[in-house]
Amino acid sequence: MNRDRAKRIDERLAVGDITQAATWAQQAIDEGEQDVMYLNLAAWRCEEAGDFAGARRRLEQALRLAPGDPSITTAIGTALRKEGRLAEAVAAIDATLARHPDHIVSWLERGFALEAAGSFHAAAQSFETVVLLDPTLAAAHAGLAWIAAIEGDRQRVLDHAARAHAIEPNNVTASYAIARSEIEQGLLEAARDRLDALLERSDIEPAQRMVALGLSGDALDRLDATETAYARYQAANRLFDRGRPRPDPNGEAPPTHSDFVRAIGAAVETTHARWQATSDAAAPGPARRHVFVLGYPRSGTTLVENILASAAGVEALEESATLIDAEQRFLLDPRELATLFALDTPALDEWRTRYWDRVRAAGIDPTDRLFVDMDPLKSIKLPLIAKLFADARIVIVRRDPRDVVWSCFRTSFARTLAAFDHVTLERAARHYDAVMQLTQTCLDRLPITAHVVRHEQVVRDFDATTQALCAFVDMPWTPDLRRFDRTAQRRGVATASASQVRKGLFDSNDRWRRYADQFDTVAPILRPWVERFGYRS
């Protein structure tokens, strides 16, 4: 080891100059030195540049030098979270906690990962564990305040934010938790001013600035300051896009999610003729009736799910990776759909069993119930659904494509490959077009029983629209369905639609028109779907 360099790095760290320390650490690594501290500093440098996969690789090198170090395994979980690999992040941290059950940083990071995945109850439990282990950690109180804001509990927001600020007066998460609650309460000027003050600070992390910018856009949008709101949304999305997967060592950029969706559509077109009808096409599962609620993010699928879940005898599951096993086998390489389409019933039973095992692992017992599997982007998995569950009813939720694209552009989603296609209006429009093309191809080419629910009709003629829905899924209509907002509050909602569904019925359609100038460039992409679905231009 170069002792002079090591001394200089220690001196820089002592005065808080991590940037220079990390630069020298990377130089040492490039010259062949292997040291845990150097690798940790190099990982920090990658993370600051938005290269979360690079950070994880550096940390994995450090772990080989210090096997089992909980600080390193937890940092790997953090990198996985920032890559958008949320299930892997939680698994890595859980493995750390199995060996080190009192490791506070691991509990804290577990809360962050679960919150990012939409598992708010479990995230809150993790933050509460941190508070029990060390009540002086402001981040745990701030995390609880943020979850309370998502769940619409104003008093809990204020209580936990006050505790966080008492420990750390400048805590950013606690401040924007209050701002989110203020926006939901209609205290728009207060939220705007609070967020403006945050955004003037130079010490907040990019991820925190991204959230504050998005919330600021929401407050300004409701105050009709549309030009400034649009600029805030753009700035938030530029920060989000920094986490996009990097080109490989040869400089080749990874395919986008739109590319993946179009490849699936092409595979269905070229291989659907290989579909082999099975001798047991119904292949009944444990549920009395099996329903998939699909569509596109922000189209109203959460609303429809909670309407159905308001009836007796219904179990509903929200955005869970129930088809992940079949997806990894037959969809990651869309050419494998030819193999799937040629399978008969005995060969398909394994994949059906894995699906129902996933449902039960998510805490749902579908036996003799009407089971609703809601996930808007399971639309791209229609080839799997059609082959594995020929008796399932498919509910497709539609909304004006321009409202959908606008809402996706301005919404802060968890970091996934699909979410990266929403960072500009044009990319969001092209992704929407790809998903609609695939959905229509599947409806045209595959034996699917589908029913379309228009979001606008649910809002404007609730009873008639939900009566038709109930008839399609073979369940009696009941006035209990009108109380879906209470159902959402009781069940909790993990999607971006949480605050809207809690409010009951309200018409948020045509909001895109206030940003019509920004839509000029994407109108040709969306026009075919606007016309096909019968919306006015």
SULBEL-V731897 format. One record per residue. RES is the residue in one small letter. PSI is psi in whole degrees, 0 to 359 (NA if undefined). OMEGA is omega in degrees with one decimal (none if undefined). D_LAST is the distance of its C-alpha to the last C-alpha in Angstrom with 2 decimals. Layout:
# SULBEL-V731897
res = [RES,RES]
psi = [PSI,PSI]
omega = [OMEGA,OMEGA]
d_last = [D_LAST,D_LAST]
This chain:
# SULBEL-V731897
res = [m,n,r,d,r,a,k,r,i,d,e,r,l,a,v,g,d,i,t,q,a,a,t,w,a,q,q,a,i,d,e,g,e,q,d,v,m,y,l,n,l,a,a,w,r,c,e,e,a,g,d,f,a,g,a,r,r,r,l,e,q,a,l,r,l,a,p,g,d,p,s,i,t,t,a,i,g,t,a,l,r,k,e,g,r,l,a,e,a,v,a,a,i,d,a,t,l,a,r,h,p,d,h,i,v,s,w,l,e,r,g,f,a,l,e,a,a,g,s,f,h,a,a,a,q,s,f,e,t,v,v,l,l,d,p,t,l,a,a,a,h,a,g,l,a,w,i,a,a,i,e,g,d,r,q,r,v,l,d,h,a,a,r,a,h,a,i,e,p,n,n,v,t,a,s,y,a,i,a,r,s,e,i,e,q,g,l,l,e,a,a,r,d,r,l,d,a,l,l,e,r,s,d,i,e,p,a,q,r,m,v,a,l,g,l,s,g,d,a,l,d,r,l,d,a,t,e,t,a,y,a,r,y,q,a,a,n,r,l,f,d,r,g,r,p,r,p,d,p,n,g,e,a,p,p,t,h,s,d,f,v,r,a,i,g,a,a,v,e,t,t,h,a,r,w,q,a,t,s,d,a,a,a,p,g,p,a,r,r,h,v,f,v,l,g,y,p,r,s,g,t,t,l,v,e,n,i,l,a,s,a,a,g,v,e,a,l,e,e,s,a,t,l,i,d,a,e,q,r,f,l,l,d,p,r,e,l,a,t,l,f,a,l,d,t,p,a,l,d,e,w,r,t,r,y,w,d,r,v,r,a,a,g,i,d,p,t,d,r,l,f,v,d,m,d,p,l,k,s,i,k,l,p,l,i,a,k,l,f,a,d,a,r,i,v,i,v,r,r,d,p,r,d,v,v,w,s,c,f,r,t,s,f,a,r,t,l,a,a,f,d,h,v,t,l,e,r,a,a,r,h,y,d,a,v,m,q,l,t,q,t,c,l,d,r,l,p,i,t,a,h,v,v,r,h,e,q,v,v,r,d,f,d,a,t,t,q,a,l,c,a,f,v,d,m,p,w,t,p,d,l,r,r,f,d,r,t,a,q,r,r,g,v,a,t,a,s,a,s,q,v,r,k,g,l,f,d,s,n,d,r,w,r,r,y,a,d,q,f,d,t,v,a,p,i,l,r,p,w,v,e,r,f,g,y,r,s]
psi = [139,103,324,317,319,320,319,322,315,319,320,319,323,330,11,13,75,326,311,320,318,325,313,325,320,322,319,317,317,332,7,1,136,114,138,315,318,317,323,318,320,323,318,319,317,316,318,331,0,9,79,328,320,321,316,320,319,318,324,325,318,323,329,333,335,70,135,0,116,332,326,315,326,320,327,319,321,315,318,318,315,339,347,7,71,319,319,324,312,319,318,319,321,322,322,315,334,329,332,74,344,18,104,317,326,318,320,313,325,318,316,316,317,322,318,329,357,8,75,322,314,323,316,322,321,315,322,325,319,314,322,321,324,94,357,6,108,328,325,316,320,320,319,323,318,316,320,324,318,321,356,23,91,317,319,324,309,319,308,325,320,319,318,316,332,327,319,90,332,19,122,316,318,321,315,344,315,316,318,317,321,320,314,329,354,11,67,318,320,317,316,312,321,316,323,319,320,315,343,346,147,358,7,145,156,320,322,320,322,314,315,321,317,316,321,319,319,315,315,324,315,341,7,19,67,323,315,323,314,319,322,317,318,314,319,317,327,321,318,320,345,336,4,141,136,160,153,175,337,2,7,125,140,153,150,170,326,319,315,315,317,327,323,315,318,322,321,317,320,343,357,336,342,358,129,114,137,160,343,66,327,321,64,138,193,337,149,319,135,121,131,130,112,182,252,149,139,18,347,14,323,321,311,319,313,331,310,321,349,349,153,147,15,134,131,143,131,117,63,149,59,334,14,324,310,326,314,328,320,350,331,323,98,340,339,352,331,321,314,313,337,355,150,182,309,321,334,338,325,318,327,317,317,322,308,329,320,320,313,323,336,4,16,130,104,359,121,24,164,115,126,119,103,125,109,321,7,356,324,352,15,325,322,314,315,322,319,329,73,337,359,149,132,117,121,119,129,152,158,122,327,323,322,311,318,315,322,320,322,2,138,101,162,152,107,167,322,320,329,341,9,10,346,158,322,314,321,319,320,324,316,314,318,316,319,320,315,315,314,322,316,319,325,326,339,154,89,133,109,154,131,131,123,127,318,324,326,317,319,338,70,309,311,320,317,333,318,322,314,320,322,320,5,54,148,143,144,148,343,335,335,343,34,334,323,323,316,320,322,316,331,144,125,355,175,352,10,307,325,315,326,336,353,200,127,150,107,19,163,16,338,334,335,347,32,324,321,339,355,318,338,355,317,331,320,340,317,324,325,314,317,323,359,28,151,147,NA]
omega = [175.6,-173.3,179.0,179.7,178.8,178.8,180.0,178.4,178.1,-179.8,179.5,178.1,-178.1,-179.7,175.0,-179.8,-176.2,-176.9,-179.9,178.6,-178.8,177.9,178.5,178.3,178.7,176.3,179.0,178.9,179.9,179.3,173.1,178.8,178.1,-177.0,-176.4,-178.6,179.6,-178.2,176.1,177.3,177.8,177.0,177.4,-179.4,177.6,-177.8,178.6,179.3,-179.0,179.5,-173.9,175.8,176.8,177.0,-179.5,-179.8,177.2,-179.9,177.3,173.7,179.1,-178.6,177.4,176.7,-178.9,-175.4,174.9,-179.9,-174.4,178.7,179.9,-179.2,176.6,178.2,174.7,176.0,177.2,179.2,177.9,177.5,-177.2,172.3,-175.4,-180.0,-166.0,179.4,177.8,178.7,179.9,-179.8,179.8,-178.3,176.9,177.6,177.3,-178.2,176.1,179.2,-175.7,-171.0,179.8,-178.9,-170.0,-177.6,177.9,177.3,179.7,179.9,175.7,176.8,179.3,-177.6,-179.8,177.5,178.5,179.9,-179.8,178.1,-168.1,-179.9,179.3,177.4,179.3,177.9,178.3,177.8,178.3,175.6,176.9,-178.9,177.8,-178.7,-179.6,-176.9,-178.2,179.6,-177.6,-175.8,179.9,177.1,178.5,176.6,178.0,176.7,-179.2,178.8,176.9,177.6,178.1,-177.3,175.4,-179.8,-173.4,-176.1,178.4,175.9,-176.8,-178.7,-175.6,177.2,178.4,178.2,179.0,-178.1,176.5,179.6,-174.6,-172.0,-176.9,-177.0,-173.3,-176.4,178.4,-178.9,-178.2,169.3,176.2,-179.0,178.4,178.2,178.4,178.4,-179.6,179.4,-178.7,179.0,-165.3,179.5,178.9,178.8,179.4,-177.1,179.5,-178.0,176.0,179.1,177.5,-173.9,175.2,-178.9,-179.8,-172.1,-177.9,-176.7,-179.5,-179.3,178.2,177.5,179.4,179.3,-179.1,178.4,179.0,177.7,176.7,175.8,179.5,179.8,-178.7,176.9,-178.8,174.7,179.0,173.0,-166.7,-178.7,178.7,178.2,-179.8,179.2,179.0,177.7,178.2,-178.7,177.6,-177.7,176.4,176.7,178.4,-174.9,176.8,-179.3,179.7,178.3,-175.9,172.8,178.8,-177.4,178.2,179.0,-178.5,-178.9,178.3,179.3,175.8,176.6,175.9,176.5,-179.3,-179.1,-179.5,177.1,177.1,179.2,178.8,179.7,177.2,-179.6,-173.6,-173.4,-174.5,179.2,-179.8,179.8,-179.2,177.4,-178.1,178.9,-179.4,-171.4,-177.2,179.4,-173.3,176.2,-176.7,-176.6,174.3,175.3,-175.8,-175.1,170.4,174.5,-172.8,177.3,178.1,177.8,177.3,178.4,179.9,-177.9,178.9,176.9,-178.7,178.1,-177.4,173.0,179.5,-177.7,179.5,-180.0,176.0,176.7,-178.2,170.6,-177.9,-179.6,-172.7,170.6,177.9,-174.7,-175.6,-176.7,-170.7,-178.2,178.4,178.8,-178.8,-178.6,-168.5,-172.1,-179.4,168.4,-173.6,177.5,179.4,174.9,176.7,177.2,179.9,-174.9,-178.7,-176.0,174.7,-171.5,-177.9,-179.3,-179.9,-174.1,179.2,-176.0,174.1,179.7,179.1,177.9,-176.8,174.1,178.0,178.9,-179.2,178.5,177.7,175.8,-178.2,170.2,-174.6,-171.4,177.3,177.6,166.8,-175.0,-179.7,174.3,-176.1,174.8,-174.1,-176.8,165.8,171.7,-178.7,178.6,179.2,176.4,176.7,-177.7,-177.4,-177.2,-175.4,-172.4,-176.1,-178.1,-178.0,173.7,-177.1,175.6,179.6,-178.4,-179.1,177.7,179.3,-176.7,-178.2,175.4,179.7,-177.6,178.6,-177.7,177.7,179.9,-172.7,-176.6,175.9,178.0,168.9,-176.0,174.5,178.8,178.7,-177.3,178.8,177.6,178.3,-171.8,169.9,178.4,-178.5,179.5,178.1,179.6,179.8,176.7,177.6,179.5,-179.7,-178.9,178.6,177.3,179.8,179.6,-178.6,176.8,179.8,178.4,-179.0,-169.1,-172.6,180.0,-175.0,174.4,-171.7,176.8,-179.0,173.5,177.8,-178.5,-178.3,179.6,175.7,-177.6,-170.4,178.5,-169.6,-171.8,-178.1,-178.1,-179.1,174.0,176.9,177.4,-178.9,177.9,-178.7,-176.4,174.3,174.3,-179.7,175.0,179.4,176.9,178.1,-178.4,179.3,-176.8,-178.6,179.2,176.2,176.8,-179.7,179.5,-178.7,-176.1,-169.4,-179.3,-176.3,-177.6,179.4,-178.5,-171.6,-174.5,-179.6,-176.3,178.8,-175.4,-174.6,-176.2,169.8,-173.6,177.7,-177.4,-179.0,179.3,-180.0,-174.8,178.4,178.4,-173.5,-179.5,-180.0,-178.0,-177.0,-175.2,-177.1,-179.0,179.9,179.9,-174.3,-173.0,-179.8,-179.3,174.8,-178.5,-178.6,-178.1,172.4,177.3,-179.0,-177.8,none]
d_last = [68.35,68.30,69.88,69.16,65.45,65.50,67.21,64.68,61.80,63.57,64.09,60.42,59.42,62.02,60.34,56.79,55.84,54.07,52.19,55.44,57.09,54.26,54.44,58.16,57.73,55.36,57.95,60.57,58.50,57.87,61.65,62.21,63.02,61.91,61.90,59.90,59.33,58.22,55.73,54.35,53.94,52.29,49.85,49.06,48.45,46.00,44.16,43.93,42.33,39.78,41.65,42.08,43.16,45.80,46.97,47.40,49.42,51.74,52.23,53.06,55.71,57.07,57.26,59.46,61.86,61.70,60.98,59.83,59.26,56.85,55.46,54.45,53.05,51.01,49.74,48.69,46.72,45.05,44.14,42.73,40.60,39.22,38.56,36.41,39.10,39.42,41.37,43.86,44.16,45.10,47.50,49.21,49.72,50.92,53.45,54.66,55.02,56.97,59.58,59.22,58.12,58.75,56.88,54.80,52.47,51.56,50.69,48.56,46.70,46.29,44.51,42.15,41.39,40.88,38.62,36.48,36.35,35.27,38.72,39.17,42.17,44.09,43.20,44.55,47.71,48.23,47.87,50.23,52.72,52.61,53.34,56.30,57.65,57.12,55.79,55.78,52.80,49.97,47.39,47.95,47.53,44.39,43.02,43.73,42.03,38.84,38.81,39.45,36.43,34.23,35.77,35.37,39.12,39.55,43.34,43.83,41.67,43.94,47.12,46.54,45.06,48.16,50.42,48.67,48.91,52.54,53.35,51.02,49.85,47.20,45.64,42.01,40.74,42.29,40.65,37.10,37.74,38.50,35.38,33.16,34.96,34.53,30.76,30.69,33.06,30.96,33.64,31.17,33.44,36.25,34.16,32.84,36.42,37.84,35.42,35.90,39.62,39.22,37.18,39.89,42.39,43.42,45.03,42.14,41.34,38.13,36.98,37.62,35.92,32.82,32.72,33.46,30.69,28.10,29.47,29.56,25.86,25.31,27.60,26.09,22.50,23.75,25.63,22.49,24.11,20.94,22.27,25.49,23.92,21.86,25.15,26.98,24.67,25.04,28.79,29.06,27.29,29.58,32.53,31.24,30.77,34.47,35.30,33.58,36.20,38.24,39.08,42.17,45.55,44.69,41.64,39.20,36.06,35.38,32.39,29.22,27.91,25.05,27.92,29.64,26.71,26.23,29.99,29.96,27.33,29.50,32.56,31.16,30.36,33.88,35.90,34.47,37.05,39.74,38.69,41.92,41.90,44.34,47.13,45.87,42.11,41.63,43.69,43.68,43.62,44.97,41.93,41.78,38.09,36.20,32.50,30.18,27.06,24.73,21.16,20.34,21.61,19.94,18.18,20.73,23.65,26.20,25.23,25.68,28.90,30.40,29.57,31.53,34.22,34.91,36.61,40.26,41.15,38.14,38.45,35.40,35.31,32.73,31.79,35.23,36.27,37.64,37.01,38.37,41.49,39.79,37.11,39.86,41.65,38.93,35.68,36.72,37.69,35.12,37.72,39.65,37.19,39.35,42.25,40.42,39.21,42.82,44.36,45.91,46.29,49.33,47.79,44.58,46.49,47.24,43.57,42.87,45.86,44.68,41.30,43.03,45.45,42.59,41.22,44.69,45.20,42.14,44.04,42.57,44.83,42.66,45.66,44.99,41.83,38.17,37.14,33.60,32.90,29.71,28.35,24.70,25.81,28.28,25.45,27.01,30.29,29.30,31.90,34.57,33.49,33.39,36.85,38.59,37.26,36.69,36.98,34.41,31.35,28.10,25.47,22.11,20.00,16.24,13.73,10.14,10.97,9.96,12.28,14.78,15.05,15.35,17.95,19.83,20.08,21.64,23.83,27.44,28.12,31.56,32.42,31.53,30.55,27.04,26.74,27.56,24.34,22.39,24.09,21.39,17.60,18.02,20.70,18.88,15.85,18.48,20.38,17.52,16.95,20.73,21.08,18.41,20.12,23.45,22.52,21.32,24.47,26.64,25.21,25.78,29.17,30.90,32.28,30.02,29.64,26.23,24.27,20.69,20.24,16.85,17.36,15.47,17.83,20.80,20.16,19.56,21.99,24.34,27.28,25.71,23.59,26.65,28.95,27.07,27.18,30.90,31.63,30.12,32.23,35.27,35.95,36.55,34.12,35.73,34.91,35.78,32.27,31.05,33.23,31.40,31.50,35.29,35.16,33.22,35.82,38.66,37.52,36.03,32.69,32.82,29.14,26.93,25.67,29.16,28.70,25.54,27.20,30.36,28.66,27.72,24.51,22.16,18.42,17.32,13.66,10.87,13.64,11.84,10.34,14.03,14.19,11.17,13.88,15.19,12.00,12.16,14.68,13.15,9.62,11.44,13.16,10.46,8.02,10.66,10.82,7.26,7.74,11.37,11.22,9.22,6.48,3.79,0.00]
